[in-house]
Amino acid sequence: MRILITAGGTREYIDPVRFISNASSGKMGYALADAAHQAGHNVMLISASDLQPPVGIDFVGVDSAAEMFEAVQQHFDKCDCLIMAAAVADYTPTRPCKTKIKRGTKHVTIRLKPTKDILKWARQNRRPGHGPRGTGQFIVGFALEEKDLRGRAEKKLKEKNLDMIIANTPAAIGADKSTVQIKTSGSSWIRIEHATKAASAKSIIRLVGKLVG
């Protein structure tokens, strides 16, 4: 199976040296890429993280949400499964400064605009059906929620018409071990309790393989 995976938190530049980002380490996306490669799949990793990519996989490094969107657009048609593990910024500066903003005494206002919804685009442009035995593409999204984790994740699963959603809390950010919960359309929740990201990734890839066939 050809699996396209995104990882890391994007950087939305305010000026050439400052940016808006998030606390995502990219560890889960990298663990998924490594697990998929070890399971014998053909893996492409698109990353906004500074982590060293696993050996033996195709790699594309990006910074911004726009660059990640462009990379996904370029490689999406070739994949059987897209796993969007990246923490893509929801907003980006409307007009980044071309030179470094100098320190002053006045307040600075930064206007933001929404970034492209990569999962929405993938849903609208995927082939019908599921996986390599058909003609379609299996799409996996992530949901990071502080409250009503399952309810909000399931809402995202339905609204974005995903095949699978993987939900966790902010406690998972940067942690070596975390709890993840997995839901597919028409199935019950699966909970992986306090496992390493490598172990969770292996379970996720194994489940995707069974579902895609």
Backbone as a chain_set.jsonl record, in Angstrom:
{"seq": "MRILITAGGTREYIDPVRFISNASSGKMGYALADAAHQAGHNVMLISASDLQPPVGIDFVGVDSAAEMFEAVQQHFDKCDCLIMAAAVADYTPTRPCKTKIKRGTKHVTIRLKPTKDILKWARQNRRPGHGPRGTGQFIVGFALEEKDLRGRAEKKLKEKNLDMIIANTPAAIGADKSTVQIKTSGSSWIRIEHATKAASAKSIIRLVGKLVG", "coords": {"N": [[0.839, -1.182, 0.0], [0.453, 2.28, -0.703], [1.267, 4.882, 1.303], [0.587, 8.107, 2.402], [1.799, 10.426, 4.617], [1.442, 13.092, 6.923], [3.215, 15.332, 9.119], [4.159, 17.066, 12.169], [4.184, 20.568, 13.315], [3.041, 23.356, 11.555], [4.727, 26.371, 10.436], [3.899, 29.688, 10.494], [4.86, 32.497, 9.044], [5.521, 35.699, 10.419], [7.346, 37.691, 9.96], [10.629, 37.65, 8.381], [12.025, 36.266, 10.438], [10.366, 35.6, 12.563], [7.604, 33.626, 13.67], [4.282, 32.125, 13.796], [3.311, 29.275, 15.529], [2.805, 25.925, 16.784], [2.686, 23.546, 19.516], [3.232, 20.995, 18.578], [5.22, 18.11, 18.24], [5.699, 16.368, 16.199], [6.235, 13.725, 16.578], [4.341, 11.577, 16.578], [3.497, 11.42, 13.875], [5.937, 10.724, 12.677], [6.41, 8.303, 13.943], [4.298, 6.844, 12.893], [5.038, 6.836, 10.192], [7.406, 5.334, 10.32], [6.405, 2.911, 11.357], [4.683, 2.151, 9.291], [6.498, 1.802, 7.215], [8.051, -0.298, 8.266], [6.134, -2.241, 8.195], [6.062, -2.888, 5.603], [4.978, -1.165, 3.734], [4.823, 1.363, 1.145], [6.051, 4.466, 1.755], [5.462, 7.953, 1.98], [6.541, 10.815, 3.539], [5.474, 13.906, 4.594], [6.683, 16.649, 6.121], [6.664, 19.108, 8.734], [8.355, 19.248, 10.779], [11.365, 19.32, 12.793], [12.551, 16.925, 13.225], [14.623, 14.035, 12.57], [14.092, 12.299, 9.598], [12.719, 8.951, 9.294], [14.735, 6.203, 8.19], [14.728, 5.049, 4.823], [12.335, 5.929, 3.734], [10.403, 8.039, 1.545], [10.756, 11.572, 1.556], [9.508, 14.825, 2.234], [10.216, 18.045, 3.084], [8.613, 20.75, 4.684], [7.501, 24.094, 5.581], [5.303, 25.986, 6.046], [1.638, 26.075, 6.282], [0.579, 26.46, 3.759], [2.637, 25.445, 2.124], [2.57, 22.792, 2.935], [0.018, 22.062, 2.086], [0.342, 22.344, -0.688], [2.255, 20.332, -1.142], [0.831, 18.029, -0.378], [-1.206, 18.106, -2.289], [0.347, 17.607, -4.551], [1.235, 14.97, -4.205], [-0.936, 13.4, -3.473], [-2.621, 12.005, -5.298], [-1.186, 9.766, -5.93], [-1.288, 8.103, -3.758], [-2.66, 5.455, -1.655], [-3.625, 5.729, 0.818], [-4.141, 8.422, 3.003], [-2.756, 9.891, 5.813], [-3.34, 12.309, 8.007], [-1.49, 13.503, 10.191], [-0.261, 15.808, 10.921], [-0.089, 18.967, 12.667], [-1.642, 21.322, 11.441], [-1.626, 24.794, 10.963], [-4.465, 26.807, 11.664], [-4.76, 29.416, 10.966], [-3.056, 32.082, 9.23], [-0.683, 34.778, 8.852], [-2.0, 37.647, 7.189], [-0.544, 39.541, 5.699], [2.586, 39.086, 5.667], [5.517, 40.659, 6.977], [8.212, 41.838, 4.973], [10.671, 42.433, 5.931], [12.519, 42.277, 9.055], [10.548, 42.956, 11.883], [10.965, 45.818, 13.78], [11.728, 46.466, 17.202], [9.569, 48.437, 19.198], [7.638, 51.069, 20.806], [4.967, 51.084, 20.359], [1.859, 49.275, 20.011], [1.532, 46.278, 18.095], [-0.422, 45.076, 15.492], [-1.49, 42.044, 14.181], [-2.911, 40.784, 11.4], [-4.893, 37.988, 10.586], [-5.619, 35.265, 8.374], [-7.747, 32.545, 7.313], [-6.262, 29.307, 6.788], [-5.839, 26.923, 4.084], [-8.052, 24.149, 4.083], [-6.851, 21.137, 4.344], [-7.712, 18.477, 4.686], [-10.39, 18.712, 3.905], [-10.07, 19.351, 1.22], [-8.825, 16.996, 0.333], [-10.847, 15.123, 0.772], [-12.733, 16.015, -1.096], [-11.431, 15.553, -3.447], [-10.636, 12.943, -3.643], [-10.396, 9.616, -5.003], [-13.222, 7.525, -5.703], [-14.352, 4.803, -3.569], [-12.346, 2.432, -1.637], [-8.977, 2.133, -0.981], [-6.193, 0.052, -2.297], [-7.322, -2.25, -3.491], [-9.619, -1.418, -4.595], [-10.512, 1.563, -6.254], [-10.096, 3.735, -4.776], [-9.214, 6.061, -2.082], [-8.122, 5.92, 1.248], [-8.812, 7.88, 4.021], [-7.398, 9.378, 6.833], [-7.862, 11.242, 9.747], [-6.802, 13.459, 12.427], [-7.752, 14.424, 15.75], [-7.421, 16.82, 18.169], [-8.439, 17.502, 21.282], [-9.674, 19.333, 24.119], [-11.99, 19.099, 25.629], [-14.946, 17.009, 25.723], [-13.996, 14.887, 24.08], [-14.52, 12.513, 22.465], [-17.024, 13.164, 21.362], [-16.55, 15.547, 19.868], [-14.547, 14.674, 18.152], [-15.873, 12.672, 16.736], [-17.748, 14.226, 15.438], [-16.084, 15.645, 13.689], [-15.188, 13.502, 12.151], [-17.53, 12.82, 10.774], [-18.339, 15.269, 9.533], [-16.201, 15.91, 7.87], [-16.172, 13.705, 6.357], [-14.468, 11.471, 6.759], [-12.536, 8.398, 6.812], [-11.411, 7.383, 9.05], [-10.84, 8.513, 12.388], [-8.485, 9.765, 14.685], [-8.189, 10.373, 17.993], [-6.97, 12.508, 20.572], [-5.734, 14.134, 23.59], [-4.434, 17.406, 24.68], [-2.42, 16.579, 26.414], [-0.923, 14.705, 25.137], [0.922, 15.97, 23.58], [4.236, 16.117, 22.709], [4.781, 14.13, 24.544], [6.19, 10.972, 25.592], [4.644, 8.743, 26.024], [1.176, 8.133, 25.483], [-2.452, 8.322, 25.454], [-4.572, 7.186, 22.977], [-7.53, 7.398, 20.992], [-9.577, 5.669, 18.726], [-11.695, 5.862, 15.912], [-13.808, 4.565, 13.438], [-15.994, 4.887, 10.608], [-19.181, 3.756, 11.431], [-18.323, 1.984, 13.394], [-17.355, 0.901, 16.741], [-15.656, 2.8, 19.338], [-12.115, 2.515, 19.701], [-9.716, 2.141, 22.167], [-6.454, 2.971, 22.985], [-4.436, 2.587, 25.553], [-2.243, 4.639, 27.344], [0.231, 4.196, 25.869], [3.412, 3.856, 24.17], [4.315, 6.093, 21.498], [5.305, 4.761, 19.338], [4.275, 2.189, 19.689], [1.511, 2.719, 19.577], [1.375, 3.68, 16.971], [2.015, 1.395, 15.471], [-0.24, -0.169, 15.99], [-2.229, 1.407, 14.832], [-1.457, 1.472, 12.106], [-1.658, -1.235, 11.552], [-4.424, -1.602, 11.834], [-5.397, 0.113, 9.825], [-4.368, -1.238, 7.618], [-5.905, -3.598, 7.693], [-8.478, -2.581, 7.217], [-8.27, -1.289, 4.762], [-7.335, -3.264, 3.134]], "CA": [[0.0, 0.0, 0.0], [1.173, 3.551, -0.733], [0.717, 5.697, 2.378], [1.065, 9.483, 2.498], [1.664, 10.846, 6.011], [1.929, 14.43, 7.265], [3.657, 15.389, 10.51], [4.728, 18.318, 12.671], [3.391, 21.789, 13.369], [3.484, 24.311, 10.539], [5.198, 27.69, 10.866], [3.289, 30.76, 9.702], [5.803, 33.575, 9.3], [5.101, 37.085, 10.591], [8.42, 38.372, 9.229], [11.604, 36.609, 8.029], [12.605, 35.535, 11.56], [9.351, 35.273, 13.568], [6.482, 32.869, 13.122], [3.269, 31.549, 14.667], [3.336, 27.822, 15.386], [2.149, 25.221, 17.876], [3.6, 22.705, 20.294], [3.362, 19.652, 18.023], [6.594, 17.651, 18.058], [5.809, 15.546, 14.997], [6.629, 12.359, 16.939], [3.358, 10.578, 16.164], [3.588, 11.267, 12.426], [7.168, 9.997, 12.371], [6.21, 6.923, 14.393], [3.42, 6.22, 11.898], [5.829, 6.603, 8.98], [8.324, 4.224, 10.59], [5.605, 1.687, 11.49], [4.195, 1.784, 7.958], [7.655, 1.293, 6.463], [8.409, -1.607, 8.821], [5.079, -3.187, 7.803], [6.238, -3.193, 4.188], [4.264, -0.223, 2.869], [5.567, 2.428, 0.482], [5.687, 5.622, 2.569], [5.904, 9.314, 1.713], [6.335, 11.65, 4.712], [5.541, 15.358, 4.408], [6.898, 17.053, 7.507], [7.019, 20.46, 9.161], [9.092, 19.046, 12.03], [12.828, 19.283, 12.661], [13.024, 15.577, 13.521], [15.298, 13.308, 11.496], [13.143, 11.338, 9.016], [13.11, 7.539, 9.343], [15.495, 5.714, 7.035], [14.044, 4.19, 3.872], [11.07, 6.468, 3.243], [10.482, 9.284, 0.78], [10.561, 12.666, 2.509], [9.372, 16.202, 1.747], [10.202, 18.992, 4.188], [7.865, 21.99, 4.447], [7.393, 24.983, 6.737], [3.994, 26.59, 6.256], [0.429, 25.343, 5.905], [0.458, 26.554, 2.299], [3.595, 24.513, 1.541], [2.079, 21.431, 3.195], [-1.12, 21.863, 1.185], [0.885, 22.143, -2.034], [2.913, 19.019, -1.191], [-0.219, 17.005, -0.355], [-1.819, 18.149, -3.622], [1.268, 17.023, -5.522], [1.459, 13.538, -3.999], [-2.152, 12.723, -3.037], [-3.178, 11.105, -6.306], [-0.373, 8.547, -6.005], [-1.384, 7.313, -2.537], [-3.854, 4.68, -1.35], [-4.081, 6.16, 2.146], [-3.591, 9.67, 3.531], [-2.863, 10.037, 7.261], [-3.032, 13.696, 8.317], [-1.073, 13.604, 11.589], [0.314, 17.132, 11.146], [-0.875, 20.017, 13.314], [-1.605, 22.417, 10.464], [-2.175, 26.036, 11.506], [-5.777, 27.197, 11.145], [-4.669, 30.796, 10.477], [-1.736, 32.542, 8.827], [-0.697, 36.23, 8.666], [-2.502, 38.112, 5.898], [0.537, 40.215, 4.959], [3.851, 39.007, 6.406], [6.492, 41.716, 6.68], [9.347, 41.357, 4.201], [11.859, 42.661, 6.749], [12.29, 42.044, 10.479], [9.822, 44.012, 12.585], [11.819, 46.384, 14.818], [11.121, 46.71, 18.51], [9.121, 49.811, 19.391], [6.785, 51.299, 21.972], [3.569, 50.978, 19.955], [1.323, 47.932, 19.825], [1.539, 45.776, 16.715], [-1.576, 44.241, 15.184], [-1.243, 41.075, 13.112], [-4.164, 40.287, 10.829], [-4.777, 36.598, 10.176], [-6.635, 34.714, 7.471], [-7.78, 31.079, 7.407], [-5.451, 28.515, 5.858], [-6.595, 25.93, 3.327], [-8.415, 22.93, 4.811], [-6.266, 20.062, 3.539], [-8.595, 17.308, 4.749], [-11.572, 19.007, 3.086], [-9.65, 19.236, -0.183], [-8.589, 15.576, 0.052], [-12.162, 14.471, 0.683], [-13.395, 16.426, -2.327], [-10.659, 15.165, -4.63], [-10.211, 11.552, -3.621], [-11.074, 8.687, -5.884], [-14.251, 6.773, -4.974], [-13.945, 3.476, -3.123], [-11.332, 2.377, -0.597], [-7.741, 1.373, -1.018], [-5.591, -0.501, -3.498], [-8.137, -3.265, -4.158], [-10.612, -0.67, -5.358], [-9.86, 2.671, -6.958], [-10.195, 4.899, -3.913], [-8.192, 6.411, -1.108], [-8.562, 5.871, 2.635], [-8.35, 9.135, 4.619], [-7.353, 9.359, 8.295], [-7.623, 12.54, 10.358], [-6.536, 13.511, 13.864], [-8.493, 15.438, 16.495], [-6.858, 17.148, 19.477], [-9.519, 18.214, 21.974], [-9.577, 19.446, 25.573], [-13.27, 18.693, 26.207], [-15.832, 16.203, 24.885], [-13.065, 14.347, 23.079], [-15.162, 11.617, 21.503], [-18.103, 13.858, 20.659], [-15.999, 16.479, 18.876], [-13.816, 13.895, 17.148], [-16.852, 12.007, 15.877], [-18.323, 15.279, 14.6], [-15.104, 15.882, 12.63], [-15.218, 12.313, 11.302], [-18.717, 12.891, 9.912], [-18.371, 16.498, 8.738], [-15.157, 15.866, 6.847], [-16.365, 12.461, 5.611], [-13.23, 10.706, 6.866], [-12.678, 6.962, 7.028], [-10.949, 7.112, 10.417], [-10.385, 9.654, 13.181], [-7.671, 9.404, 15.833], [-8.408, 11.46, 18.941], [-6.195, 12.563, 21.811], [-5.823, 15.385, 24.319], [-3.164, 18.142, 24.68], [-1.413, 15.877, 27.211], [-0.125, 13.866, 24.242], [1.915, 16.779, 22.867], [5.607, 15.964, 23.162], [4.921, 13.037, 25.511], [6.676, 9.692, 25.065], [3.503, 7.836, 26.071], [-0.102, 8.835, 25.483], [-3.642, 7.527, 25.186], [-5.265, 7.598, 21.758], [-8.798, 6.72, 20.755], [-9.743, 5.526, 17.278], [-13.083, 5.617, 15.478], [-14.077, 4.491, 12.011], [-17.419, 5.009, 10.325], [-19.99, 2.58, 11.7], [-17.709, 1.068, 14.362], [-17.198, 1.405, 18.098], [-14.36, 3.4, 19.645], [-11.006, 1.681, 20.161], [-8.868, 2.941, 23.057], [-5.104, 2.462, 23.236], [-4.168, 3.248, 26.827], [-0.904, 4.97, 27.843], [1.225, 3.436, 25.106], [4.385, 4.675, 23.454], [3.806, 6.473, 20.183], [5.695, 3.691, 18.419], [3.312, 1.098, 19.853], [0.225, 3.192, 19.046], [1.507, 3.773, 15.52], [1.934, 0.037, 14.927], [-1.642, -0.594, 16.073], [-2.985, 2.187, 13.853], [-1.103, 0.994, 10.765], [-2.23, -2.58, 11.429], [-5.862, -1.438, 11.635], [-5.582, 0.664, 8.484], [-4.124, -2.323, 6.66], [-7.062, -4.498, 7.676], [-9.63, -1.892, 6.652], [-8.038, -0.991, 3.345], [-7.174, -4.523, 2.43]], "C": [[0.891, 1.256, 0.0], [0.517, 4.496, 0.273], [1.399, 7.065, 2.414], [0.773, 9.981, 3.904], [2.186, 12.264, 6.186], [2.258, 14.475, 8.75], [4.147, 16.786, 10.861], [3.759, 19.48, 12.689], [3.914, 22.808, 12.378], [3.912, 25.637, 11.17], [4.625, 28.756, 9.924], [4.049, 32.054, 10.0], [5.142, 34.95, 9.363], [6.064, 38.001, 9.848], [9.492, 37.31, 8.965], [12.154, 35.781, 9.187], [11.595, 35.116, 12.627], [8.184, 34.542, 12.921], [5.505, 32.452, 14.215], [3.295, 30.038, 14.443], [2.557, 27.191, 16.536], [3.134, 24.237, 18.494], [3.787, 21.295, 19.742], [4.825, 19.294, 17.779], [6.797, 16.904, 16.745], [6.095, 14.084, 15.291], [5.638, 11.3, 16.461], [3.411, 10.343, 14.659], [4.81, 10.468, 12.01], [7.057, 8.539, 12.804], [5.32, 6.164, 13.416], [4.186, 5.906, 10.615], [6.763, 5.413, 9.159], [7.566, 2.903, 10.673], [5.104, 1.213, 10.13], [5.319, 1.205, 7.107], [8.035, -0.102, 6.942], [7.383, -2.673, 8.442], [5.12, -3.497, 6.302], [5.52, -2.267, 3.228], [5.233, 0.783, 2.249], [5.129, 3.746, 1.111], [6.289, 6.914, 2.033], [5.555, 10.147, 2.933], [6.506, 13.117, 4.341], [5.591, 15.974, 5.795], [7.252, 18.52, 7.675], [7.767, 20.393, 10.486], [10.589, 19.037, 11.751], [13.406, 17.91, 12.971], [13.693, 14.95, 12.304], [14.34, 12.28, 10.91], [13.639, 9.904, 9.117], [13.823, 7.119, 8.054], [14.597, 4.873, 6.138], [12.712, 4.696, 3.372], [11.319, 7.738, 2.432], [10.062, 10.439, 1.686], [10.465, 14.008, 1.785], [9.292, 17.115, 2.965], [9.471, 20.269, 3.807], [7.906, 22.842, 5.71], [5.945, 25.358, 7.014], [2.839, 25.668, 5.878], [0.255, 25.336, 4.393], [1.402, 25.577, 1.611], [3.146, 23.072, 1.756], [0.913, 21.103, 2.274], [-0.635, 21.579, -0.235], [1.524, 20.767, -2.181], [1.887, 17.889, -1.19], [-0.912, 16.955, -1.721], [-0.961, 17.418, -4.643], [1.333, 15.498, -5.426], [0.188, 12.741, -3.697], [-2.648, 11.676, -4.034], [-2.437, 9.775, -6.38], [-0.568, 7.64, -4.801], [-2.686, 6.519, -2.469], [-4.459, 5.112, -0.025], [-3.373, 7.448, 2.531], [-3.829, 9.702, 5.037], [-2.394, 11.447, 7.623], [-2.726, 13.842, 9.814], [-0.503, 14.978, 11.915], [-0.653, 18.054, 11.877], [-0.775, 21.254, 12.431], [-2.274, 23.654, 11.06], [-3.521, 26.351, 10.859], [-5.749, 28.594, 10.531], [-3.225, 31.135, 10.144], [-1.782, 34.058, 8.631], [-1.135, 36.635, 7.258], [-1.388, 38.718, 5.056], [1.815, 40.162, 5.786], [4.791, 40.139, 6.009], [7.696, 41.122, 5.944], [10.668, 41.545, 4.943], [11.504, 42.482, 8.218], [11.592, 43.238, 11.121], [10.697, 44.513, 13.741], [11.032, 46.621, 16.105], [10.749, 48.173, 18.641], [8.245, 49.916, 20.621], [5.302, 51.161, 21.645], [3.152, 49.508, 19.821], [1.36, 47.557, 18.347], [0.33, 44.858, 16.536], [-1.251, 43.325, 14.013], [-2.584, 40.539, 12.637], [-3.939, 38.878, 10.296], [-5.906, 36.216, 9.225], [-6.631, 33.202, 7.592], [-6.845, 30.421, 6.396], [-6.366, 27.547, 5.105], [-6.861, 24.696, 4.193], [-7.978, 21.729, 3.97], [-7.164, 18.824, 3.525], [-9.841, 17.506, 3.891], [-11.237, 18.847, 1.607], [-9.471, 17.768, -0.558], [-9.909, 14.833, -0.103], [-12.837, 14.776, -0.649], [-12.704, 15.898, -3.583], [-10.209, 13.703, -4.632], [-11.008, 10.715, -4.618], [-12.143, 7.945, -5.085], [-13.745, 5.382, -4.601], [-12.851, 3.566, -2.087], [-10.142, 1.539, -1.028], [-7.353, 0.733, -2.321], [-6.403, -1.575, -4.201], [-9.279, -2.63, -4.948], [-9.889, 0.409, -6.142], [-9.719, 3.878, -6.057], [-9.031, 5.102, -2.978], [-8.819, 6.479, 0.283], [-7.978, 7.092, 3.337], [-8.505, 9.091, 6.137], [-7.041, 10.763, 8.804], [-7.331, 12.398, 11.842], [-7.379, 14.617, 14.492], [-7.851, 15.609, 17.867], [-7.872, 18.02, 20.209], [-9.299, 18.217, 23.481], [-10.833, 18.924, 26.27], [-14.065, 17.873, 25.205], [-15.052, 15.569, 23.734], [-13.765, 13.497, 22.027], [-16.241, 12.33, 20.697], [-17.582, 14.767, 19.561], [-15.248, 15.741, 17.775], [-14.785, 13.215, 16.188], [-17.545, 13.011, 14.954], [-17.391, 15.581, 13.431], [-15.084, 14.724, 11.642], [-16.356, 12.398, 10.286], [-18.679, 14.094, 8.984], [-17.355, 16.484, 7.613], [-15.203, 14.578, 6.035], [-15.079, 11.636, 5.571], [-13.542, 9.226, 7.034], [-12.286, 6.579, 8.45], [-10.567, 8.417, 11.085], [-9.602, 9.113, 14.369], [-7.692, 10.59, 16.786], [-7.479, 11.352, 20.145], [-6.325, 13.949, 22.435], [-4.483, 16.126, 24.24], [-2.063, 17.482, 25.494], [-0.488, 15.021, 26.346], [1.01, 14.633, 23.579], [3.297, 16.617, 23.494], [5.846, 14.818, 24.117], [5.439, 11.77, 24.839], [5.565, 8.647, 25.046], [2.209, 8.649, 26.112], [-1.233, 7.845, 25.242], [-4.304, 8.06, 23.924], [-6.547, 6.779, 21.624], [-9.105, 6.783, 19.26], [-11.187, 5.188, 16.948], [-13.12, 5.561, 13.966], [-15.585, 4.555, 11.811], [-18.135, 3.697, 10.607], [-19.407, 1.602, 12.689], [-17.667, 1.706, 15.747], [-15.807, 2.013, 18.275], [-13.365, 2.327, 20.102], [-10.084, 2.582, 20.982], [-7.524, 2.249, 23.251], [-4.563, 3.251, 24.421], [-2.678, 3.394, 27.123], [0.188, 4.13, 27.171], [2.243, 4.388, 24.489], [3.82, 5.022, 22.078], [4.183, 5.434, 19.132], [4.69, 2.543, 18.475], [1.942, 1.485, 19.296], [0.252, 3.233, 17.524], [1.392, 2.396, 14.867], [0.492, -0.465, 14.917], [-2.488, 0.123, 15.025], [-2.722, 1.686, 12.438], [-1.68, -0.4, 10.526], [-3.737, -2.503, 11.144], [-6.174, -0.866, 10.26], [-5.388, -0.416, 7.436], [-5.283, -3.28, 6.555], [-8.257, -3.86, 6.972], [-9.492, -1.615, 5.158], [-7.93, -2.268, 2.533], [-6.063, -4.496, 1.428]], "O": [[1.948, 1.277, 0.63], [-0.646, 4.867, 0.116], [2.626, 7.164, 2.451], [-0.378, 9.963, 4.34], [3.246, 12.608, 5.662], [1.661, 13.752, 9.547], [4.5, 17.58, 9.989], [2.654, 19.396, 12.152], [5.111, 23.095, 12.361], [3.511, 25.972, 12.285], [4.847, 28.718, 8.713], [3.9, 32.636, 11.075], [4.335, 35.321, 8.511], [5.653, 38.96, 9.195], [9.271, 36.148, 9.305], [12.696, 34.7, 8.958], [11.943, 34.341, 13.518], [7.825, 34.806, 11.774], [5.845, 32.427, 15.398], [3.301, 29.576, 13.302], [1.745, 27.854, 17.182], [4.274, 24.115, 18.043], [4.443, 20.473, 20.383], [5.575, 20.072, 17.189], [7.914, 16.813, 16.236], [6.192, 13.277, 14.366], [6.048, 10.24, 15.99], [3.375, 9.198, 14.209], [4.739, 9.636, 11.105], [7.55, 7.643, 12.118], [5.552, 4.987, 13.141], [4.006, 4.842, 10.022], [6.898, 4.582, 8.261], [8.013, 1.892, 10.131], [5.101, 0.015, 9.849], [5.118, 0.239, 6.37], [8.308, -0.988, 6.132], [7.706, -3.859, 8.375], [4.308, -4.273, 5.799], [5.456, -2.547, 2.031], [6.324, 1.017, 2.77], [3.958, 4.113, 1.016], [7.466, 6.967, 1.678], [4.391, 10.19, 3.332], [7.553, 13.52, 3.834], [4.642, 15.839, 6.567], [8.013, 19.098, 6.898], [7.808, 21.373, 11.23], [11.026, 18.782, 10.629], [14.626, 17.743, 12.98], [13.378, 15.285, 11.162], [13.814, 11.453, 11.656], [14.843, 9.657, 9.037], [13.535, 7.631, 6.973], [13.798, 4.075, 6.628], [12.013, 3.978, 2.657], [12.327, 8.421, 2.619], [9.134, 10.308, 2.484], [11.224, 14.291, 0.859], [8.39, 16.968, 3.79], [9.687, 20.81, 2.722], [8.297, 22.368, 6.777], [5.421, 25.079, 8.093], [3.03, 24.63, 5.245], [-0.163, 24.335, 3.812], [1.025, 24.944, 0.625], [3.315, 22.227, 0.877], [0.829, 19.997, 1.742], [-1.144, 20.679, -0.903], [1.364, 20.109, -3.208], [2.045, 16.905, -1.912], [-1.174, 15.872, -2.244], [-1.477, 16.698, -5.498], [1.47, 14.815, -6.441], [0.238, 11.511, -3.67], [-3.049, 10.581, -3.639], [-2.99, 8.775, -6.838], [-0.072, 6.513, -4.802], [-3.674, 6.853, -3.123], [-5.643, 4.897, 0.231], [-2.154, 7.557, 2.403], [-4.964, 9.558, 5.491], [-1.202, 11.748, 7.555], [-3.584, 14.249, 10.598], [-0.282, 15.282, 13.087], [-1.87, 17.943, 11.73], [0.07, 22.122, 12.649], [-3.375, 23.561, 11.603], [-3.694, 26.18, 9.652], [-6.586, 28.931, 9.693], [-2.292, 30.556, 10.701], [-2.836, 34.583, 8.273], [-0.701, 36.049, 6.267], [-1.289, 38.453, 3.858], [2.103, 41.098, 6.532], [4.849, 40.528, 4.843], [8.141, 40.02, 6.267], [11.664, 40.895, 4.625], [10.331, 42.528, 8.589], [11.994, 44.385, 10.927], [11.12, 43.723, 14.584], [9.841, 46.932, 16.085], [11.515, 49.052, 18.246], [8.124, 48.962, 21.39], [4.47, 51.126, 22.551], [3.973, 48.63, 19.558], [1.235, 48.412, 17.47], [0.099, 43.964, 17.351], [-0.788, 43.786, 12.97], [-3.309, 39.906, 13.404], [-2.934, 38.601, 9.641], [-7.001, 36.777, 9.274], [-5.603, 32.623, 7.943], [-6.664, 30.921, 5.286], [-7.533, 27.381, 5.461], [-5.99, 24.259, 4.944], [-8.649, 21.354, 3.009], [-7.355, 18.2, 2.481], [-10.296, 16.575, 3.227], [-12.016, 18.281, 0.84], [-9.905, 17.336, -1.626], [-10.065, 14.011, -1.006], [-13.442, 13.894, -1.259], [-13.315, 15.809, -4.647], [-9.479, 13.279, -5.528], [-12.123, 11.06, -5.012], [-11.972, 7.756, -3.88], [-12.831, 4.852, -5.232], [-12.463, 4.665, -1.693], [-10.29, 0.374, -1.395], [-8.061, 0.839, -3.322], [-6.205, -1.803, -5.394], [-9.831, -3.245, -5.861], [-8.783, 0.193, -6.636], [-9.275, 4.936, -6.503], [-8.008, 4.422, -3.059], [-9.907, 7.026, 0.463], [-6.771, 7.323, 3.259], [-9.583, 8.808, 6.661], [-6.085, 11.397, 8.359], [-7.58, 11.351, 12.439], [-7.682, 15.621, 13.848], [-7.751, 14.652, 18.634], [-8.133, 19.15, 19.797], [-8.808, 17.243, 24.052], [-10.756, 18.373, 27.368], [-13.892, 18.015, 23.994], [-15.416, 15.707, 22.566], [-13.616, 13.739, 20.829], [-16.358, 12.122, 19.489], [-18.106, 14.763, 18.448], [-15.302, 16.129, 16.608], [-14.554, 13.182, 14.979], [-17.888, 12.68, 13.819], [-17.852, 15.756, 12.303], [-14.977, 14.936, 10.434], [-16.181, 12.095, 9.106], [-18.952, 13.969, 7.79], [-17.621, 16.992, 6.524], [-14.386, 14.371, 5.138], [-14.654, 11.166, 4.515], [-14.668, 8.849, 7.358], [-12.763, 5.581, 8.989], [-10.037, 9.322, 10.442], [-10.001, 8.126, 14.988], [-7.263, 11.687, 16.429], [-7.231, 10.265, 20.666], [-6.96, 14.834, 21.862], [-3.494, 15.552, 23.786], [-0.887, 17.787, 25.294], [0.606, 14.655, 26.776], [1.955, 14.028, 23.072], [3.5, 16.939, 24.664], [6.992, 14.546, 24.475], [5.164, 11.523, 23.664], [5.535, 7.776, 24.176], [2.162, 9.724, 26.709], [-1.007, 6.691, 24.877], [-4.568, 9.258, 23.818], [-6.633, 5.638, 22.078], [-8.916, 7.815, 18.617], [-11.818, 4.355, 17.598], [-12.534, 6.407, 13.289], [-16.355, 4.305, 12.738], [-17.749, 2.649, 10.089], [-19.924, 0.493, 12.831], [-17.915, 2.902, 15.9], [-14.903, 1.776, 17.474], [-13.724, 1.372, 20.79], [-9.716, 3.668, 20.533], [-7.467, 1.081, 23.635], [-4.268, 4.44, 24.304], [-1.94, 2.409, 27.151], [0.962, 3.445, 27.84], [1.971, 5.575, 24.308], [2.949, 4.322, 21.562], [3.465, 5.249, 18.149], [4.302, 1.994, 17.444], [1.29, 0.684, 18.626], [-0.722, 2.867, 16.866], [0.746, 2.25, 13.83], [0.054, -1.104, 13.961], [-3.36, -0.483, 14.403], [-3.657, 1.497, 11.659], [-2.136, -0.707, 9.424], [-4.257, -3.249, 10.314], [-7.113, -1.312, 9.6], [-6.155, -0.502, 6.477], [-5.621, -3.733, 5.461], [-8.965, -4.526, 6.217], [-10.457, -1.695, 4.398], [-8.38, -2.336, 1.389], [-5.813, -5.497, 0.757]]}, "num_chains": 1, "name": "protein.A"}
